[in-house]
Structures are given as structure tokens and as C-alpha cells.
């Protein structure tokens, strides 16, 4: 394949593959795979901005079942020269060395500020930025604690996997439709504007986590984008070197 024709950068988040709330997880996974295959001819980079999997834990010698088609499609992109970067979210925290080595991708835990085609991007899943409640801050640090991870891994998966899926479903809550943007009241807006006071040269802030679609100019020459999800929106963003567009996959 002619890599010179690949110039686009894609951003996607909150796929929640494997979630118990899905009616047909296999059809859902196949739709995600169709998207990945559709971008292969044009993608130079792919950023997965967290909560790609609804639950994942790598044990030392075994990994959870499932996601075969999805992992294969990601590996195919990486093997063909696409730069794949996976940001850890609050549902797929426990990615260690298996997926990076097996697929050939880079994993980021937290925030990354990077330059793409001459523009500055602030990238994060979004669960760790801004003002966090004490309870969420405690849970987040607990899940990232190495000793707690060791204790969790010592419990047989027959107990941990069902527990994790139930926790995931309860943490997401039950809703009747897609989440609604709060506009100017969105916490990311306040965070980004405050961040710009000391880092004024950010062209785009891109987040996942909130499951809303948002494309807002928050300062001259600075935009805030929230990527939506693949539960209701089937949405993604694409950067062509000059502009960033929010789109929905219809395939």
C-alpha cells in the first residue's frame, strides 16, 4: 500500500467493547472492525482515547477471552504502518505489556501534548483532568495502585470478571439515551481555559469519557472536542492537516 496517500489522523473513544448492556456484542465488534478497515487506506495515525474495552485485565500468563476481530484489525493497521496510540481510560486501566507488544502500539496513561502537522493537541481520556470528587479520586488511585493490582490478580477470574462487569455497568448507570452536553458548564471547558492561561499555544483539546459530542471554540484559535461514544453516536474525529472534523460512522 502507498503510505504517501496516508495523511489523516483519526481519534476515537468510548467503544466499551464487551459491555454487558449490548444486545449483540459480536455485531457491535464487527461494526468497529468495519470502521478500522475503512480508515486503513488513509490513516497515518489512530488515537484510541480510552474506555475502548469495557473491562480488561492482563494476568501474568493469561489474558481475557474475546475481542479477537478487534485486536486483529488493530494489529493489521499497525503492521501496515499506521501509528496506533491507546490512551488508558477508567474502564480499560489494566493494560500492561501484552497488547502493546502483540499489536505493536503505544500506550499512554494520562495526558499527552503533542504536535501533529504543525498544530498542538492536548489529548486525554478525560477522567483525570479538572476537579475530581474525593470519592472518584480515591477509586482512581486505588485502581492504579500496584499492590492493589497484585491483590486483585490473586483472585480467580471466575470471581473478578463478573464483578468487574457489574461494576462497569453500575458506574455507567442506566440512561434512556445519549448523554447531553452542558455547553459552557462542561467541566472540560473550565479546565481548558484555565490550562490556556499557562499554555497558550494549544490548538485542540480532545477528550473522551463524557459520551457527548462537542466541538466548541473556547479561545481564539483553540477548540475543545469531545468525541462522543460508540454506544449511541458511533462517532470519531479526523484531522486532515488543516481542520478537525467530528463525524459519525454509517457502515
Long-range contacts (C-beta under 8 A, 24 or more apart in sequence): 1-40, 1-41, 1-80, 1-81, 3-81, 5-41, 5-42, 6-41, 6-42, 6-43, 6-44, 6-81, 6-82, 7-42, 7-44, 7-240, 7-241, 8-39, 8-42, 8-43, 8-44, 8-238, 8-239, 8-240, 8-241, 9-43, 9-44, 9-45, 9-46, 9-47, 9-116, 9-117, 9-238, 9-239, 10-39, 10-43, 10-45, 10-46, 10-47, 10-236, 10-237, 10-238, 10-239, 11-47, 11-49, 11-123, 11-206, 11-225, 11-227, 11-236, 11-237, 11-238, 11-239, 12-46, 12-47, 12-48, 12-49, 12-227, 12-230, 12-235, 12-236, 12-237, 13-48, 13-49, 13-50, 13-51, 13-52, 13-87, 13-89, 13-125, 13-207, 13-208, 13-209, 13-227, 13-228, 13-229, 14-49, 14-50, 14-51, 14-52, 14-89, 14-208, 14-209, 14-211, 14-227, 14-228, 14-229, 14-230, 14-231, 15-48, 15-51, 15-52, 15-53, 15-229, 15-230, 16-51, 16-52, 16-53, 16-54, 16-91, 16-168, 16-172, 16-229, 16-230, 16-231, 17-52, 17-53, 17-54, 17-66, 17-67, 17-70, 18-53, 18-54, 18-55, 18-66, 18-67, 18-165, 19-54, 19-165, 19-168, 19-169, 19-172, 19-231, 20-54, 20-165, 20-166, 20-168, 20-169, 21-169, 21-172, 21-231, 25-66, 28-230, 29-67, 29-69, 29-70, 30-69, 31-230, 31-234, 31-249, 31-251, 32-70, 32-73, 32-230, 33-69, 33-70, 33-72, 33-73, 34-249, 34-251, 35-234, 35-236, 35-249, 35-251, 36-70, 36-73, 36-74, 36-76, 36-77, 37-73, 37-76, 38-249, 38-251, 39-77, 40-76, 40-77, 40-80, 40-82, 43-77, 43-82, 44-82, 44-83, 45-82, 45-83, 45-84, 45-85, 45-116, 46-77, 46-82, 46-83, 46-84, 46-85, 47-85, 47-87, 47-123, 47-206, 48-84, 48-85, 48-86, 48-87, 49-87, 49-89, 49-123, 49-124, 49-125, 49-126, 49-206, 49-207, 49-208, 49-227, 50-87, 50-88, 50-89, 50-90, 50-91, 50-92, 50-124, 50-125, 50-126, 50-127, 50-208, 50-209, 51-89, 51-90, 51-91, 51-92, 51-125, 51-208, 51-209, 52-86, 52-89, 52-92, 53-91, 53-92, 54-91, 54-92, 54-165, 54-168, 55-91, 55-92, 55-161, 55-164, 55-165, 55-168, 56-91, 56-92, 56-94, 56-95, 57-94, 57-152, 57-153, 57-157, 57-160, 57-161, 57-164, 58-94, 58-95, 58-96, 58-97, 58-98, 58-99, 59-153, 59-157, 60-153, 62-157, 63-98, 64-157, 64-161, 71-99, 71-102, 71-103, 74-103, 74-105, 75-102, 75-103, 75-104, 78-103, 78-104, 78-105, 79-104, 85-112, 87-112, 87-123, 87-124, 87-125, 87-208, 88-125, 89-125, 89-127, 89-208, 89-209, 90-125, 90-127, 90-140, 90-143, 90-209, 91-168, 93-143, 93-144, 94-143, 94-149, 109-144, 113-199, 113-202, 116-239, 117-239, 117-241, 117-242, 119-203, 119-204, 119-239, 120-201, 120-202, 120-203, 120-204, 121-202, 121-203, 121-204, 121-205, 121-206, 122-192, 122-195, 122-199, 122-202, 122-204, 122-205, 122-206, 123-206, 124-206, 124-207, 125-207, 125-208, 125-209, 126-188, 126-207, 126-208, 126-209, 126-210, 126-226, 127-209, 129-188, 129-191, 129-207, 130-187, 130-188, 130-190, 130-191, 131-187, 177-232, 178-211, 178-212, 178-228, 178-229, 178-231, 178-232, 178-233, 179-210, 179-211, 179-212, 180-212, 181-210, 181-212, 181-213, 181-214, 181-226, 183-216, 186-210, 186-212, 186-214, 186-226, 188-214, 188-224, 188-226, 189-216, 189-218, 189-224, 192-218, 192-222, 192-224, 193-218, 193-219, 196-222, 204-239, 204-244, 206-237, 213-246, 215-244, 215-246
